[in-house]
Amino acid sequence: MQAIVTDIEGTTSSIAFVHDTLFPYARECMVDYLRAHWRDATVRTHVEEVIREAACADTPEAVGAELLRWMDADRKATPLKALQGDIWAEGYADGSLHGHVYPDTPDYLRRWAQAGLALYVYSSGSVAAQKLIFGHSLAGDLCPLFQGYFDTTIGGKKETASYRRIVDALGCPAAQILFLSDVGEELDAAAEAGLLTCQLVRDDSVVLADAHPQAADFAEVDQRFGVSA
């Protein structure tokens, strides 16, 4: 094994943190953030994409309302994810937010990095948002442990082609890359691309994917695959 690619929600970090803390924070701040940054070049790029797709008015209120509808529909749209990430960046910077990670996450990420494995993240949240969670985690800055990050700009997490692109980006054989996630459809797509897979089952809400090895935590992943042996 040369590399590990890990999901975030339900894998390194609590799903509850994302849904009960991050999403409500972004929802509460969305319109005010758009008003404050309406003329910023990067924000305008995302805003114009929303306007093109939704045919809504070119106002912070209209675009904000459309983005909240996308949040309600759990859309993985890149402009939504990017703007959420920008909002969270401000929250992390002013101390309103701290990234949750499971207690075993920092320990095993460090073990695997020290064992010579290249660590990567693949999440539906933007790369910027991923770096914020790990950079401002309750365990400190974990970003130096990762060699790269992937988000929906490389493709959807349930699409086999996305994992093939990741394999190409990593430059090592698919069979030497382990993908960790709690979602069966993501693991199916990764396995079809030739990656090793393991489903994290950290709580009773996980829908079991019996076609893949399963682990209750990273200690079991380590034991099952001999990662840091």
C-alpha positions in Angstrom: 0.0 0.0 0.0 1.3 3.4 -1.0 -1.6 5.8 -0.2 -4.8 6.3 1.7 -7.6 8.5 0.5 -10.1 9.3 3.2 -13.6 10.8 3.3 -14.4 13.2 6.1 -18.0 12.9 7.3 -18.5 9.7 9.3 -14.9 8.7 8.6 -12.5 11.2 10.2 -15.1 13.5 11.6 -18.6 13.4 13.0 -21.5 13.7 10.5 -23.3 15.6 13.3 -20.6 18.3 13.3 -21.2 19.0 9.6 -25.0 18.8 9.7 -25.6 20.3 13.2 -22.8 22.9 13.3 -21.3 23.8 9.9 -24.5 23.7 7.7 -26.6 25.8 10.1 -23.7 28.3 10.5 -23.5 28.7 6.7 -27.3 29.0 6.4 -27.4 31.7 9.1 -24.6 33.7 7.5 -25.2 33.2 3.8 -27.1 36.4 2.8 -25.1 38.6 5.1 -21.9 37.2 3.6 -23.1 37.8 0.1 -24.0 41.4 0.9 -20.6 42.0 2.4 -18.7 40.4 -0.5 -21.0 41.0 -3.4 -18.4 42.7 -5.6 -15.5 40.4 -4.7 -14.2 38.8 -7.9 -14.2 35.2 -6.6 -17.6 35.5 -5.0 -19.0 37.0 -8.3 -17.7 34.0 -10.2 -19.8 31.7 -8.0 -22.8 34.0 -7.9 -22.9 34.3 -11.7 -22.9 30.5 -12.0 -25.9 30.3 -9.6 -27.7 33.0 -11.5 -27.1 31.2 -14.9 -28.4 27.9 -13.5 -31.3 29.1 -11.4 -32.3 32.2 -13.5 -32.7 34.2 -10.3 -32.3 37.9 -9.8 -28.8 39.4 -9.5 -29.2 40.4 -5.8 -27.7 38.9 -2.6 -31.2 38.1 -1.3 -32.3 36.2 -4.5 -29.0 34.3 -4.8 -28.9 33.6 -1.1 -32.4 32.2 -1.2 -31.5 29.9 -4.1 -28.4 28.7 -2.3 -30.5 27.9 0.8 -32.8 25.9 -1.5 -29.8 24.0 -2.8 -28.8 23.3 0.8 -32.2 21.9 1.6 -31.9 19.6 -1.4 -28.4 18.5 -0.3 -27.0 19.5 -3.7 -23.2 19.0 -4.2 -22.9 22.1 -6.5 -19.5 23.6 -6.6 -20.5 27.2 -6.2 -22.5 26.3 -3.1 -19.7 24.4 -1.6 -17.2 27.1 -2.4 -19.3 29.8 -0.8 -20.0 27.6 2.3 -16.2 27.2 2.6 -15.7 30.9 2.5 -18.3 31.5 5.2 -16.7 28.8 7.4 -13.2 30.3 6.8 -14.4 33.5 8.5 -16.0 31.5 11.3 -12.8 29.5 11.9 -10.7 32.7 11.7 -12.7 34.5 14.4 -12.9 31.5 16.7 -16.6 30.8 16.1 -15.8 27.3 14.7 -13.4 24.5 15.5 -13.2 21.4 13.3 -14.4 18.2 14.8 -12.3 15.0 14.4 -12.8 11.7 16.1 -10.3 11.0 19.0 -8.5 8.3 17.0 -8.1 10.4 13.9 -5.0 12.5 14.7 -3.2 9.5 16.2 -3.7 7.2 13.2 -3.2 9.9 10.6 0.2 10.5 12.2 1.0 6.8 12.4 0.2 6.3 8.7 2.2 9.3 7.6 5.1 8.2 9.7 4.9 4.7 8.1 5.5 6.4 4.7 2.0 6.4 3.4 0.8 9.3 1.3 -2.5 10.7 2.8 -5.2 12.4 0.8 -8.7 13.7 1.4 -11.7 13.2 -1.0 -14.9 14.9 0.2 -17.9 16.6 -1.4 -17.0 19.7 0.6 -14.6 22.1 -1.2 -10.9 21.7 -0.8 -10.9 25.0 1.1 -13.5 23.7 3.5 -11.5 20.4 4.0 -8.4 22.4 4.9 -10.4 24.4 7.4 -11.7 21.4 9.2 -8.2 19.8 9.5 -6.3 23.1 9.9 -8.5 24.3 12.8 -9.3 20.9 14.3 -9.8 20.3 18.0 -6.5 18.4 17.9 -4.7 21.3 16.2 -3.4 21.7 12.7 -3.5 18.4 10.9 -3.0 19.7 7.4 0.7 19.0 7.2 -0.1 15.3 7.4 -1.9 15.4 4.0 -0.3 15.5 0.6 -3.4 16.6 -1.3 -7.1 17.1 -1.4 -9.9 16.3 -3.8 -13.5 17.6 -4.1 -16.3 17.6 -6.6 -14.3 19.4 -9.2 -12.7 16.1 -9.9 -16.2 14.4 -10.1 -18.9 13.0 -8.0 -18.0 10.7 -5.2 -20.4 7.9 -6.5 -18.8 8.0 -10.0 -16.1 5.5 -10.9 -14.4 8.0 -13.2 -13.7 10.2 -10.3 -11.6 7.6 -8.6 -9.8 6.8 -11.9 -8.8 10.5 -12.0 -7.6 10.4 -8.5 -5.5 7.3 -9.3 -4.0 9.2 -12.2 -3.3 12.2 -10.0 -1.6 10.1 -7.3 0.6 8.3 -9.9 0.5 4.9 -8.2 -1.4 1.7 -9.0 -5.1 1.7 -7.9 -4.5 -1.6 -6.1 -2.0 0.2 -3.8 -4.5 2.9 -2.7 -6.9 2.4 0.2 -10.2 4.4 0.1 -12.0 5.0 3.5 -15.6 6.0 3.6 -18.8 5.3 5.4 -20.9 5.4 2.2 -21.4 2.2 0.3 -22.0 3.8 -3.1 -18.7 5.7 -2.8 -16.9 2.5 -1.9 -18.5 0.7 -4.8 -17.3 3.3 -7.3 -13.8 3.2 -5.8 -13.7 -0.6 -5.9 -14.8 -0.5 -9.6 -11.8 1.8 -10.3 -9.5 -0.9 -8.7 -8.9 0.7 -5.3 -8.8 -1.1 -2.0 -11.8 -0.1 0.2 -12.9 -0.1 3.8 -16.2 1.0 5.2 -16.1 3.0 8.5 -19.0 2.0 10.7 -18.7 4.5 13.6 -22.4 4.5 14.6 -25.7 2.7 14.0 -26.9 5.1 11.3 -24.4 3.7 8.8 -26.0 1.6 6.0 -23.8 -1.5 5.9 -22.1 -2.3 2.6 -21.3 -6.0 3.0 -19.3 -6.1 -0.3 -16.5 -4.2 1.5 -14.4 -4.8 4.6 -15.7 -2.9 7.6 -14.1 -1.3 10.6 -15.5 0.4 13.7 -12.6 2.8 13.9 -9.1 3.5 12.5 -7.5 1.0 14.9 -9.5 -1.8 13.1 -8.5 -0.3 9.7 -4.9 -0.5 10.8 -5.2 -4.1 12.0 -7.2 -5.3 9.0 -4.8 -3.8 6.4 -1.5 -3.8 8.4 -1.2 -0.2 7.5 1.4 0.9 10.1 2.9 -2.6 10.7 
